[in-house]
Amino acid sequence: MEYFKFIDKVKYEGKDSKNPMSFRYYDKDRVIMGKKMSEHLPFAMAWWHTLGACGADMFGSGTADKSFGSEEKTMAHARAKVDAGFEFMTKLGIEYFCFHDVDLVPESEDINITNKRLDEISDYILEKCKETGIKCLWGTANMFGNPKFMNGAGSTNSAEVYCFAAAQIKKALDITVKLGGRGYVFWGGREGYETLLNTDVKLEQENIARLMRMAVDYGRKIGFKGDFYIEPKPREPMKHQYDFDAATAIGFLRRYGLDKDFKMNIEANHATLAGHTFQHELRISAVNGMLGSIDANQGDTLLGWDTDEFPFDVYEATMCMYEVLNAGGLTGGFNFDAKNRRPSNTYEDMFYGHILAMDTFALGLIKAAELIEDGRLAKFVKEKYSSFNEGIGKKIVSGEATLEELSDYACKVGKTEMPMSGRQEYLETIINQILF
């Protein structure tokens, strides 16, 4: 069955195209800084939003029909989503997808039944992967939706629930390996607390680390060679989540000896919820050698929750790609963890959202490459810190200086000049010049 008969395949037509079902900037074979655009931008479809989100929110039921001609919460519906998803990705030229376990099949109260369903649907997905060449970017387990995870999964107060979390992770890892996934994600949606009055923070964090260590050990045992990821988020649904931001998550990984196997999966909207810019979270991950993958979306600064909008801010995308290019690229990819706005409820809107996002990041890539090739930003930063390239500065960087030596130096000089100007406004002028 063909679900999206209104379109054959989305093609690149250039920035002046008026065809709404075309790319203006995403030209997959265009070479930028020695690599094809498609290699710089391994895009992925998010199974949960694209094939499952119906526009429901806390104030109203869904507005979009994602039944794909089948009764929902059945295996027939699960197979229909596979068919629709692969048709959708093929027509957009998207080469990857990401999934939660319960995105793929209806969850049973009995985990054994759920696992049998997952075996059946993953066999079917694998067939589709072989037919189309589309691949799995990463998998994960939904350990936040079921009521049993009301106090978290790794952070739960119930040893029995902890075992069920482990079982879900094991199965999700099995499927990820089966489908050739490049990564496996931990998003601690309920790994946190509402109040410290009833919380043993030390035990909860240690148990989360134990669960992650067991997942790494099992994954390596079954042949998983990719990266494990933590996806930082500060709050929502919990008041405080332990993976608050990149710096917090990296500190956690190092504290528990998990840093050799884990990297960050940075989501733009989560960065802003933490009070950071998207660029900040990417830079912190990169300088720590832990920039792995990206959830490409954006939030609304006027709304204080995770709105998961399709990215349209070219400035933000440019600064994202500036970080990615300077870091040497990603081990993962760009997952569109984004959903159409509630009134955008047609199949056409699914395409418009992804075309918008793909073009936004393509244009961001083009402009980021121009910034790097222009060289003025990098040159300025190098000049700003040039005092550490010689004399006393060089001794500081090499670790040869002592506190007494630095004190003697300051006393000998007596007074110092003001540091070099930061020239923020000048640098922002360069960005505007490149962008526009």
Secondary structure, 3 states (H helix, E strand, C coil): CCCCCCCCCCEECCCCCCCCCEECCCCCCCEECCEEHHHHCCEEEEHHHHHHCCCCECCECCCCCCCCCCCCCCHHHHHHHHHHHHHHHHHHCCCEEEEEHHHHCCCCCCHHHHHHHHHHHHHHHHHHHHHHCCEEEEEECCCCCCHHHCCCCCCCCCHHHHHHHHHHHHHHHHHHHHCCCCEEEECCCCCEECCHHHCCHHHHHHHHHHHHHHHHHHHHHCCCCCEEEECCCCCCCCCEECCCCHHHHHHHHHHCCCCCCEEEEEEHHHHHHCCCCHHHHHHHHHHCCCEEEEECCECCCCCCCCCCECCCCHHHHHHHHHHHHHCCCCCCCEEECCCCCCCCCCHHHHHHHHHHHHHHHHHHHHHHHHHHHHCHHHHHHHHHCHHHCCHHHHHHHHCCCCHHHHHHHHHHHCCCCCCCCCCHHHHHHHHHHHHC
